[in-house]
């Protein structure tokens, strides 16, 4: 599959994802156009990093959990790839074609700056959430030029996708939504149990809301 000389990296931010990250990495390793896979284990206390190393990918271990935005920022700072994709570590049903459909348009269409994956025909809860607010999707790919002027992501937490989307809008970058059929992700309640999962979900929604409100005040 031609890449027009463009290099491609995929960044996988992960926190305690030893049970799920292997499935995602096995798919990423099958994508011919991907030159580099970077797993950022964000203060994980389990075997996330060890599992990732078993797939012969680059692994960055952060000693302290800094949040999703911090993990993504560290990944960005360690690659010089022309195209950078971000893929969550807890996806279910992701395929090679899904990944290629997000990356290939950026290789062939110079006017396109970002693609955003949206779940469809999968689990009703995640499908509905992304249909209502597609800008929260963690599956996306960008051109290196997109990163110019992008705010530091370290303090954004789960609001990182909002910040990235706002950057695209402010710069009038062309963005394309890419459907990801029959895929979903493991919920926080499934990972942590109902009580801890709900607490983590509220933290996520709080981060997202904070950045939406910040944008509203600045806009």
MARSEVO-373257 format. One record per residue: x, y, z of N, C-alpha, C, CB in turn; residue in three letters. Coordinates in pm, whole numbers, plus 50000, padded with zeros to 5 digits. Glycine has a CB too. Layout:
BEGIN
XYZXYZXYZXYZALA ...
This chain:
BEGIN
500854988150000500005000050000500895012550000499035000050124UNK 500815021049896501725032549884501485042949992501575038949748UNK 502585048850041502485059150144503035072550097503215054750269UNK 503405073549967503925086149912505095091549992502815096549906UNK 505875082550048507055086650123506785092050261507775096850047UNK 505535091450305505165096650437505305085650543503715102350436UNK 505925089250656506065079750766504865080650859507365082250845UNK 504505069450920503305068651003503645062651139502215060250933UNK 503215069351245503365064351381501995063451446504315073351465UNK 501825053551532500595052251611500965052951758499845038951578UNK 500305061751831500525063351974499355057152048500695078452012UNK 499675048452144498655041652223498855045452370498725026152203UNK 498095055152421498175058252565497475047352644497545072252596UNK 498075043052755497495031652827497725032952978498095018452775UNK 496685029953052496775029653198496125016853248496105042253262UNK 496925007853300496434994953353495564987553251495634997153482UNK 496144985053134495394978653026496004965252986495354987952904UNK 496594957953081497234945253048496274935152986497854939153172UNK 494994935853021494034926152969493564929252827492844925453060UNK 493744941552783493144945652656494124950152550492184956552681UNK 495294955252591496184961652494496734952052391497324968252566UNK 496884939352427497394929652331496534928452208497534916252396UNK 495224928752225494304927752111494494939452015492854927152159UNK 494674951452072494864963351989496204962851918494754976052075UNK 497254959251989498584958851928498684948351818499644956252035UNK 498004937151835498054926851731497464932051600497294914351776UNK 496444940351610495854946451490496794956851432494484952851522UNK 497334965551516498234976051468499454970251399498684984951584UNK 499964959251449501144952951388500834947551249501664941651477UNK 499564945551218499184940051087498984950850982497924931851101UNK 499074963551023498834974650930500144978350861498224986951004UNK 500244975450733501504977050660502024991350658501344972350520UNK 501135001150657501595015050643502125020850774500455023650591UNK 501955013850883502425018851013503905015551030501585012951129UNK 504715025851047506155024151063506575022651209506885035751002UNK 505815028751298506225029151439504985028751529507075041851470UNK 505035020351630503975019751731504585023551865503305005551737UNK 504005033451930504515038352057503455036452164504945053252047UNK 503745028152262502845026352375503365034752491502745011252415UNK 502525043352544502885051352660502105046052779502595066652637UNK 502795038452864502165033152986502205044053091502895020153036UNK 501035049453121500935061553203500815058253352499725069953158UNK 501945053953411501935050753553501195037853584501335061953631UNK 501105028853487500375016253508501005008153622500355007953379UNK 500155001753700500604993353811500544978553774499754995953937UNK 500054975353657499944961453615501024958453509498524958353558UNK 500794948553426501794944153328501584950353190501774929053318UNK 500974961953185500734968453056502014969552973500124982353077UNK 503074974653032504334976652959504934963352914505334984353045UNK 504894953353001505444940152967504694933852851505404930953088UNK 503374934852855502564929252745502914936352615501044930752776UNK 503044949552620503364957352499504724953352442503344972352531UNK 505704951352528507034947552481507004934252406508014946652597UNK 506074925752440505944913052371505574914452225504944904552440UNK 505134926352185504764928952046505844936551970503454936752040UNK 507014937952033508154944651970507784958751924508644936451851UNK 507194966452014506864980351987507664989152083505324982952002UNK 507695001852056508385011152146507505013552268508715024552074UNK 508095012252387507335013952510507965024952595507275000652589UNK 507145034452634507555045152726506805042852856507265059552666UNK 507515042052965506895040153095506985052953177507555028453171UNK 505845058753206505785070353294505635065453438504605079953254UNK 506455070853528506455066153666505165069653739507635072053741UNK 504575080953702503375085853770502275088053667503665099053848UNK 501055084553703499925086653614499645101553598498685079253667UNK 499805106553477499605120653451498345123753373500765126053378UNK 497635113253331496415115253255496655112753106495885129353276UNK 495555110853036495625107252894496355117852812494225105152839UNK 496055130452838496705141052761498215141052777496155154452803UNK 498685138852899500125138352926500775126752852500385137253076UNK 500105115252851500645103652780500725106252630499775091252808UNK 499695112452575499705115452432500785125652398498345120752388UNK 500955135752483501985145852460503375139452458501905156752567UNK 503635130452552504945123952555505175115752429505075115052679UNK 504135109052382504255101552258504575110652140502995093852230UNK 503885121852132504115131552024505565136252024503165143652038UNK 506095138752141507445144152154508535134152121507655149352292UNK 508165121452107509175111352081509135105751939509025100152178UNK 508355111851852508315107151713508425119051618507015099251686UNK 509015116551504509075126751399508295122351275510545129751361UNK 507345113351294506555108151183505735119151117505625096951231UNK 505475117250989504675127050913503205126450950504835124650763UNK 502725114650983501335112551022501315105151155500545104750913UNK 500515110151247500455104151381499005100451411501015113851490UNK 498795087851445497455083251484497445080451634497045070451404UNK 496285082451694496085079651836494995069051847495705092751916UNK 495315058151914494375047051927494295042952073494805035051837UNK 493085041552125492905037352264493315022752282491445039452309UNK 493755019552404494285006152433493204995952465495255006952548UNK 491965000352480490894991352527489824988752423490264997052651UNK 490184989452296489184987752190488804973152170489704993452060UNK 487564971252131487044958052098486544958451954485894953752197UNK 486944948851874486434948151737487144957051639485014951451736UNK 488234963351679488984971751586489654962851482490034980451661UNK 489734967551358490324959551251491404967351178489244954951152UNK 492174960151099493194966551016492564976850922493984956050935UNK 491404973450868490734982550775490324995550844489504975850712UNK 489874994650968489525006751042490715016251052489005003151183UNK 491865010651087493075018851103493495024750970494215010451163UNK 493485016650867493885021450734492945032450686493895009850632UNK 491655031250716490685041250671490885054850738489285036350697UNK 491515054850855491835067550919493145073450868491915065651069UNK 494085064950830495415069550792495525072950643496435059050828UNK 495005064550557495245066050413494765079350355494565054950339UNK 493625084850398493245097950343494275108850371491905102250401UNK 494945108150484495975118050518497215116350432496345117050666UNK 497445104250386498595101750298498345107350159498875086750289UNK 497115106350111496825109749972496165123349950495955099249914UNK 495645129550057494925142150040495615153050122493445140750083UNK 496405161250054497215171350123496385181850194498135177950026UNK 495135183850150494305194250212493635189450341493245199050113UNK 493735176550369493115170650488494115170450603492615156250458UNK 493655174950721494565176150835494265166050947494495190150890UNK 493045161450958492725152051065491565143151024492395159551196UNK 491635130551067490495121551057490095117351198490835109050967UNK 488805115651219488285111951351487405099651334487475123751416UNK 487735088951406486945076751397485715077451485487795064851436UNK 484595072251435483355071851514482765057851511482335082151460UNK 482495052551631481885039251641480485039151580481815034851788UNK 480175028251515478835026251463478575011251450478645033451325UNK 477315007251463476914993151451477634984351553477204988051311UNK 477994990251666478654982451771477804981851896480024988451804UNK 478324986952006477594987152132476764999952138478564986052255UNK 475504998952172474605010452163475065022152249473195006352203UNK 475645019252365476055030152454477175038552392476515024652589UNK 478195031952337479295039552277478895045552143480515030652260UNK 478075038352067477595043751940476815056751963476695033451867UNK 475915056452060475075068052087475895079752137473995064552188UNK 476825077052228477655087852282478435094752172478615082352389UNK 479025086952081479825093051976478985099351867480745082751916UNK 477775094351847476875100651750476475114551799475625091851726UNK 476275115851933475855128551991477025138352001475255126252130UNK 478195133252041479365142052058480585135151996479615145252209UNK 480665134951864481765127851797483145133151828481555128251650UNK 483215145651877484525151651904485215145752027484385166551921UNK 484525136652099485175130352215485905117452176484145127352323UNK 485815113352052486435100852009487945101252031486125097951863UNK 488475090352085489915089252104490645083651985490205080852223UNK 489905079651882490525073851763490625084551656489715061551710UNK 491835088851628492015099351528493435099151475491685113151588UNK 493635105651362494965106851303495145121051251495175096451188UNK 496385126051259496655139751218497945140351136496765149051341UNK 498045150651053499295153750985500225160951083499035162350857UNK 501525159851062502455166851151502205181751151503895164051111UNK 501815187251038501555201651030500435205851124501215205650888UNK 499535196651154498425199451245498935203151384497485187451254UNK 500085197651423500595199451559501165213451585501655189151587UNK 501435220851477501975234251495500975243151568502345240451358UNK 501405248451681500515257051759499545249751848499755265751668UNK 499575236351847498685228651934499075230952079498725213451899UNK 498125234552166498455236552308499075224152369497215240552386UNK 499915226152470500495214852542499355206552600501465219652654UNK 499395193652580498295184952620498445179352761498175173752523UNK 499555182252827499865175652953498785177253059501155180953006UNK 498155188753068497185191153175495745189253132497365205153228UNK 495525183553013494165182852961493395170653010494195182752811UNK 494105160253058493415148353106492535142252999492585151553228UNK 491295138753038490355132952942489765143552849489245125653015UNK 490105156052873489635166652784490515168552662489535179552859UNK 491495159552644492475161252537491825161652399493485150152542UNK 490815153252376490175153252243489435166252216489215141352232UNK 488885172452322488235185452305489245195852260487545189852436UNK 490405195852324491455205552291491925203652147492645204252388UNK 492095191252105492525188451968491465193051868492815173551949UNK 490205190251898489115194351810489025209551801487785188551858UNK 489175216351914489145230951915490275236751830489245236252059UNK 491455230451837492595234951758492285234151608493845226551791UNK 491615223351569491245221751428490265232651385490635207851404UNK 489275235251470488275245351436488875259351429487145245151538UNK 489735262651526490335275851531491195278651408491165277351656UNK 491825268051355492705269651239492025266251107493925261051256UNK 490715263051116489925259650996490555248250917489785272050907UNK 491105238450990491665226650927490545217550876492585219151024UNK 490765211550761489795202150708489875189150788490035199450557UNK 488715184650836488615172550919487575163350857488245176051067UNK 487845150350860486895140650806486535130150912487475133850680UNK 485265127550926484805116851013484895103550939483355119451062UNK 485445093651006485585080250949484805070351037487095076050938UNK 483855063450979483065053951056483885041451089481795050050979UNK 483705036651212484385024551259483295014451297485355027551382UNK 482775007051199481644998051226482034986051311481064993251094UNK 481074982051396481174970051477482354970251574481284958051388UNK 482754982051615483824983351714483284991051834485064990551655UNK 483904988951948483514996052069484724995752163482244989552136UNK 484514998752290485604997652385485074993252521486345010952397UNK 485994988152601485644983352734485274995452820486824975252797UNK 484154994452890483725005652973484515006153103482215004753003UNK 484515017553166485215019153293484575010453402485215033753336UNK 483275008853393482595000353490483014985753476481085001653474UNK 483244981553353483704967753329485134965753379483624964353181UNK 485934976053366487334974953409487464975653561488154986053346UNK 486724984653623486964988153763485874983753859487145002653775UNK 484774978753807483634976153893482734988453893484084972654036UNK 481484986653935480514997453922480905010053997479184992753971UNK 481285008854123481545020754205482765028554155481765016654350UNK 483895021754141485105028454095484975032853951486315019454112UNK 484265024853871484065028253732483265041053714483385017053661UNK 482195042353792481385054553786482195066853829480145053253874UNK 483025064953931483865075953978484835080253868484645071854104UNK 485445070553800486355073653690485615080153574487075060853643UNK 484385075653548483595081553441483255096153472482305073353419UNK 482905098953597482595112753636483835121653621482075113153780UNK 485005116053653486255123553634486455126753486487465115453689UNK 486195116953401486335118953257485385129853209486075105853181UNK 484105128953249483125138953206483495152853259481725134953253UNK 484065153253380484475166053437485575172553356484925164253580UNK 486565164553315487645169853232487105175253100488705159053206UNK 486205167553040485635171652912484835184552929484735160552855UNK 483985185053030483155196953054484005209253080482205194553171UNK 485085207553156485955218853188486505225353062487115214453278UNK 486905217152965487485222852844486425228352750488315212352773UNK 485215222852755484125228752677483765242452732482885219552678UNK 483695243552865483385256352930484485266552903483195254453081UNK 485745262152912486875271052886486805276652746488195263852908UNK 486465268252650486335272552512485195282752499486095260552419UNK 484095280052566482955289252559483315303052610481785283752637UNK 484085303752718484475316652775485455324052686485085314652913UNK 486375316152624487395322552541486865326152404488605313552526UNK 485775318852362485225321252229484235332552230484565308852174UNK 
